[in-house]
Amino acid sequence: MPAIAAWMLVSTAASAAELDIVVDDARGAPAADAVVSLHGAGPPPPAREPLTHAVDQRDETFVPYVDVFRPGDRVVFRNSDRTRHHVYSFAPAKSFEFVVAPGGDTPAVVLDRVGAIAVGCNIHDRMITHLYVSDAPWVAKSDAHGRAVFHDLPAGHYTVHVWHPLLRPGKAEPEQAIDIGAGTATLRFALPLLPDPRPDPDDRERARY
């Protein structure tokens, strides 16, 4: 999938407005993998066929770390490692459990409820990925520079929400309101993120099972 996965669900009569979202952490460093959703002006999103996303397991790491879904989309977990994995989630939005042999795939899992779904490996405790299911009219994921850009938005009033897997549990998603006309508008978010629990990618000392 592209670094920014966005659905611009607008009518053909929409004005050519652009919204540039910049997401940083509390120290001012870019925050990749933030999910930005917009609610406000514009018609409801048109129906589309569900998509199937693939989450790979390579070097004992889930790839991607965060993926964005619509309700009804499906996810398949692939194992590109030489060790088996035990993929599981106990999230209210979807719970499942699979043992995946090297080179194997799981059955497709339908994600039919909105919410954040944390997925781990019961063999390799530090492996984690996050599936974010959203029914917002516009949704995107920030890239490595902490940016998510929405094009061709209808002019009007919007509420912008930002979610990130390292936000403190139990806290409401940060939000800002903005009025958008023709041209380009920019919003900046500074998120108080928890330390990243994933291992250093330069540390190659990984146990094999």
N, C-alpha and C positions, 0 to 999 in steps of 0.2 A: 504494500500500500504506500501511497505517497506520504511524505512527512507531515503534510497538512491534509487531513481528510475532512472535507467540508461539503455540506449540502446547501446550496443557495436555492431555496424553494420559493421562487418569486413568480409573479405574473409577468406576462410579456410587456405590460404597461408600466413596469416598475421603473423608477428613476434610477439613474446610474450613480448611486452613492456607494462609498467604500468605507469600511470600518477596519481600522488597524488596531489590534489588541496587542499590547506588549506586557508580558508577564515576567516578573523578576522575583527572586527570593528576597529576604529581608536585608541581605548584604548588597543587593543590586546586581547579582549575577543572573543571567538568563535562566528561566525555569522552563525547561522542555517538558513535554508530556502533560501539560495542563489542558483540561478539557473546557472549552469556552462555549457557552450556549447563550443564544439570544431569544428573547420573547418580546413581542410587541407588534409593530405594524406589519401589514402584509396579510395575504390570504393564508388559510391553513395549508399545511404541506400536502401535496398530491400523493396519492398512493403509488407505491412502487413495489416491484417484486422483491422478496427477501433475498439477501446476499449471504454467501458463505465465506467467512473469514478463516484464515489458517494462522494458528499460533505455533511457532516452531520451538523446539527445545534443542539448543546447540551449545556445546561447551558448558553444559549444566546451567544454562540461562534461558529463560523464556524470551522469545523475540516475536513481536515487540513487547516492550514493558507495559505500554498502555495502548489499548485499541478502542475505537468508538463504534457503537452498533446502534441500529434502529430496532425497536421491538419487532420480533419475528425473524430477525437475522439469526444465522447459525454460526457456530464456531467448531472447528476441528483442531485438535492438538496433535502435532506431529513430533516424532522422536527421531532427531538426526544424530543422537549420541550413540555410543557403544554400550551404554548402560541403560537399564530399564528405569522408567520414571513412574511415579504414582501421583497422578494429577487429581486434585480435589478442590472443592469449594463448599463452604457451609453458609454462603451469603444468602440472606432472605430473598434476593431477586432470583437466585438459581443455585441449587445445590446438586453436586454430581461427584462421581469418583470413578477413576479409571486407572488400571495398571497398563502402561504402554511399553511394549517390548522395543528394543532397538530397531529402528527402521519402520516402526509401526505408526498407525494413526488411530485416533479414537473415533467412535461414531460421531456424527454431527449432533451438536447440542443446540436446541432452539432456545433463544433468549427472548422470552415473551413478556418480561416485566422490566420496567425502568429501574435503574439504580446501579450502584457500583458493585462489581463482583470481584473480590480478591481471590486469586487462584494460586495454590502452592503445590509443592511436591512433597509427599510424605516421606520420601527417602532423602532428599536433599533440601534441608530446612530453609536454606537461604534463597532458594528459587522462588520467585513471585512474579505474577503478572496481574494486570487489572483490566477488566472488561467493563466499559462504561456504556450503559444502555440508556439512550436519550430519545425522547419524543419532541424535543424542542424544534421549532421551525428551522433554526439555523444552528449548526454545531460544528466545531472544528477543534483540532488538537494543535497545541503550540509546537513549533519546530525547535531545532537545536539553539536558535537565537531567541527563543521565548516569544515568538511572534505567531499570531493567527490572523489572517486577513480574510474579510468577507467582502465580496464584490456584488454590485448590482442590487443593493438593498433598497426596498421602498423607503421613501422619506417618511419620517415619523418618530415616535417615542419608543425607545427600547430599554429593556432591563437586561443587563449582561451579568451572567453568573460564571464563576470560575471554580472548577474542582481540580484538585491535584491529589495523588495518592499519599503524599507526605504532609498533607494538612492534618492538624491534630484531630483525632477522632472525636466525634460529638459536636464539633464546631460547625456552624452554618457556613455554607459556601459564600465566599466574598461576592458582593454584587455592587454594581454601579448603574445608574440611570443616565441615559443620554438621548438628546434630540438630534436626529440626523437629517440633513438636507442634502442637496446635490453637492458633489465634491467628496473630499476625504476627511474623516474624523479619526482621532486617535484617543484611545483610553489606555492607561497604564495601571497595572495591579502589582503590588508588592506583597508577596505571600510569606507568612511566617511558617516556614517548612521545617519539619523534623529532619534529623540526620537520615541520610539514605542508608537503609539496612543492607543493601546488596553488596557483595564482595567487590573489592577493587578489581577492575577488569585486567589489570596488569599482573594480578596474583594468579599464577597458573598452577599452584599447588592445590589440586582438587582431589578429593577422595573418590575412588571408584568402587562401585558395588556390583 
